[in-house]
Amino acid sequence: MSLRKILSVNLKYNFLPHFILAIAVAVLTPVVFSISTLDARNSAQPLEMLLLFTGTILLTPIFLPEQNPEVRDVIRSKKTDYLIVCMIRVMYSIVAIMLITGIFILIMKHNECDVTFRHFIGGFASALFIGTAGFTVAGLSNSISAGYMTSMVYYSANIGLKDKLGIFYLFSMSSGEDFKNKYLLILLSLIIITTVFIYLKKSCK
């Protein structure tokens, strides 16, 4: 199966519904949080506390089409390794998270919020990492529901434990903590995603 065919099928049938839901979260965010004339610290709140769920929505269901064992067996019989297809899904889902975050920040900038490139990195990092948590559990347990539940439990832990989570604290921009943790979250996300694929590749043998 060609890359063009893979993208055509997956974007239309697997990605689009989740992308629309992620857009809905972005549209809902200004309803819950003000995004006008905010200082730098307050500008981080809508990004870290609601918009980050775009990561959960887009990354957790990466393995959804293959959750049915019969469907998975059929896909594995194809010439193209189904894990390669899943990797492609991860890549365009990450691009979508970046796109939504970037456009949202531009809207905030237009509304006279004190946002910079740091807000883009910080918002993207939180969305990517909470999405990675859901992706990991969903992939290893073969349960998308477990993946969503993990993301929600992790989010709740960030609210309850606050900065006790260290580098795993998703709301560090809003709390004015070390911004370097955001880069670490991105790096850890990529490492975890890669590790999951390596594990799944070996377990399929």
C-alpha positions as CSV (number, residue, x, y, z in Angstrom):
1,M,0.0,0.0,0.0
2,S,1.4,3.4,-1.0
3,L,1.9,6.3,1.4
4,R,-0.7,8.3,-0.4
5,K,-3.2,5.5,0.0
6,I,-2.4,5.1,3.7
7,L,-2.8,8.8,4.3
8,S,-6.0,9.0,2.3
9,V,-7.7,6.1,4.1
10,N,-6.5,6.9,7.6
11,L,-7.1,10.7,7.4
12,K,-10.6,10.2,6.2
13,Y,-11.9,7.3,8.3
14,N,-9.7,7.4,11.4
15,F,-8.3,10.8,11.9
16,L,-11.0,13.2,10.8
17,P,-13.6,12.5,13.6
18,H,-11.0,12.9,16.3
19,F,-9.6,16.0,14.6
20,I,-13.1,17.6,14.6
21,L,-13.4,16.8,18.3
22,A,-10.0,18.4,19.0
23,I,-11.2,21.5,17.1
24,A,-14.3,21.5,19.3
25,V,-12.1,21.5,22.4
26,A,-10.2,24.5,21.0
27,V,-13.5,26.3,20.3
28,L,-14.7,25.5,23.8
29,T,-11.5,26.8,25.5
30,P,-12.3,30.5,25.1
31,V,-15.7,29.8,26.6
32,V,-14.2,28.4,29.8
33,F,-11.1,30.7,29.9
34,S,-10.7,34.3,28.9
35,I,-8.2,34.7,26.1
36,S,-8.1,38.5,25.9
37,T,-5.5,40.9,27.3
38,L,-3.9,38.3,29.6
39,D,-0.4,38.6,30.9
40,A,2.2,35.9,30.2
41,R,1.4,33.7,33.2
42,N,-2.3,33.8,32.9
43,S,-2.1,33.2,29.1
44,A,-0.7,29.8,29.9
45,Q,-3.8,28.6,31.8
46,P,-6.1,27.9,28.8
47,L,-3.2,26.2,27.0
48,E,-2.2,23.9,29.9
49,M,-5.6,23.3,31.5
50,L,-8.0,22.7,28.6
51,L,-6.4,22.9,25.2
52,L,-4.0,20.2,26.2
53,F,-6.8,17.6,25.8
54,T,-6.2,17.8,22.0
55,G,-3.3,15.6,22.8
56,T,-5.5,13.0,24.5
57,I,-8.1,13.1,21.7
58,L,-5.6,12.8,18.9
59,L,-2.9,10.4,20.2
60,T,-4.9,8.0,22.4
61,P,-6.9,6.4,19.6
62,I,-3.9,5.7,17.3
63,F,-4.5,1.9,17.7
64,L,-8.3,2.1,17.6
65,P,-8.8,0.6,14.1
66,E,-6.8,-2.5,15.1
67,Q,-8.4,-2.9,18.6
68,N,-10.6,-5.6,17.1
69,P,-8.4,-8.8,16.9
70,E,-9.9,-9.9,13.7
71,V,-9.3,-6.6,12.0
72,R,-5.8,-6.5,13.4
73,D,-5.0,-9.9,12.0
74,V,-6.3,-8.9,8.5
75,I,-4.2,-5.7,8.6
76,R,-1.1,-7.6,9.7
77,S,-1.5,-9.8,6.7
78,K,-1.0,-6.8,4.4
79,K,2.3,-6.0,2.8
80,T,2.7,-2.8,4.8
81,D,3.5,-3.4,8.4
82,Y,0.6,-2.1,10.5
83,L,2.9,-0.6,13.0
84,I,4.3,1.6,10.2
85,V,0.8,2.7,9.5
86,C,0.4,3.5,13.3
87,M,3.7,5.5,13.2
88,I,2.3,7.6,10.3
89,R,-0.8,8.2,12.4
90,V,1.3,9.4,15.3
91,M,3.2,11.8,13.0
92,Y,0.3,13.5,11.5
93,S,-1.5,13.6,14.9
94,I,1.5,15.4,16.4
95,V,1.5,17.9,13.5
96,A,-2.3,18.5,14.1
97,I,-1.6,19.2,17.8
98,M,1.1,21.7,16.8
99,L,-1.3,23.3,14.3
100,I,-4.2,23.7,16.7
101,T,-1.9,25.0,19.4
102,G,-0.2,27.5,17.0
103,I,-3.4,28.8,15.6
104,F,-4.9,29.2,19.1
105,I,-1.9,31.2,20.3
106,L,-2.1,33.4,17.2
107,I,-5.8,34.1,18.1
108,M,-4.6,34.9,21.7
109,K,-2.0,37.3,20.3
110,H,-4.7,39.0,18.2
111,N,-6.7,39.4,21.4
112,E,-3.7,41.3,23.0
113,C,-2.5,38.4,25.2
114,D,1.2,38.4,26.2
115,V,2.0,35.2,24.4
116,T,5.3,34.2,22.8
117,F,6.9,31.1,21.2
118,R,7.5,29.8,24.7
119,H,3.7,29.5,25.1
120,F,3.6,27.5,21.9
121,I,6.3,25.1,23.1
122,G,4.7,24.9,26.6
123,G,1.2,24.3,25.4
124,F,2.4,21.7,22.8
125,A,4.5,19.9,25.4
126,S,1.6,19.4,27.8
127,A,-0.7,18.3,25.1
128,L,1.9,15.9,23.7
129,F,2.7,14.4,27.0
130,I,-0.8,13.8,28.3
131,G,-1.6,12.3,24.9
132,T,1.5,10.1,25.1
133,A,0.2,8.8,28.4
134,G,-3.0,7.7,26.8
135,F,-1.3,6.4,23.7
136,T,1.1,4.2,25.8
137,V,-1.6,2.6,27.9
138,A,-3.9,2.1,25.0
139,G,-1.2,0.5,22.9
140,L,0.1,-1.8,25.6
141,S,-3.2,-2.9,27.0
142,N,-5.1,-2.9,23.7
143,S,-7.8,-0.9,25.3
144,I,-8.5,2.7,24.1
145,S,-10.8,3.2,27.1
146,A,-7.9,2.5,29.4
147,G,-5.8,5.0,27.5
148,Y,-8.5,7.7,28.0
149,M,-8.9,6.8,31.6
150,T,-5.1,7.1,32.2
151,S,-5.1,10.6,30.7
152,M,-7.9,11.7,32.9
153,V,-6.3,10.2,36.0
154,Y,-3.0,11.9,35.1
155,Y,-4.8,15.2,34.6
156,S,-6.5,14.9,38.0
157,A,-3.2,14.1,39.6
158,N,-1.8,17.3,38.3
159,I,-4.6,19.2,39.9
160,G,-4.4,17.4,43.2
161,L,-0.6,17.0,43.6
162,K,0.3,20.3,41.8
163,D,4.0,20.8,41.6
164,K,4.9,17.6,43.5
165,L,5.0,15.8,40.1
166,G,8.3,17.5,39.3
167,I,9.1,17.5,35.5
168,F,5.8,15.6,34.9
169,Y,3.8,18.6,36.1
170,L,1.7,19.8,33.2
171,F,0.8,23.2,34.5
172,S,4.3,24.5,35.1
173,M,3.9,27.6,32.9
174,S,0.8,28.7,34.8
175,S,2.7,28.2,38.1
176,G,5.8,30.2,36.9
177,E,8.1,27.2,37.2
178,D,11.2,26.2,35.3
179,F,10.4,26.3,31.6
180,K,13.1,23.7,30.8
181,N,10.7,21.0,32.0
182,K,8.6,21.6,28.9
183,Y,11.5,20.6,26.6
184,L,12.0,17.5,28.8
185,L,8.3,16.6,28.4
186,I,8.7,16.7,24.6
187,L,11.8,14.6,24.7
188,L,10.3,12.1,27.1
189,S,7.2,11.8,24.9
190,L,9.2,11.0,21.8
191,I,11.3,8.4,23.8
192,I,8.2,6.8,25.2
193,I,6.4,6.6,21.9
194,T,9.4,5.1,20.3
195,T,9.8,2.6,23.1
196,V,6.1,1.5,22.7
197,F,6.6,0.8,19.0
198,I,9.8,-1.2,19.7
199,Y,8.0,-3.2,22.3
200,L,5.0,-3.9,20.1
201,K,7.3,-4.8,17.2
202,K,9.0,-7.4,19.3
203,S,5.9,-8.7,20.9
204,C,4.4,-9.3,17.4
205,K,7.1,-11.7,16.5
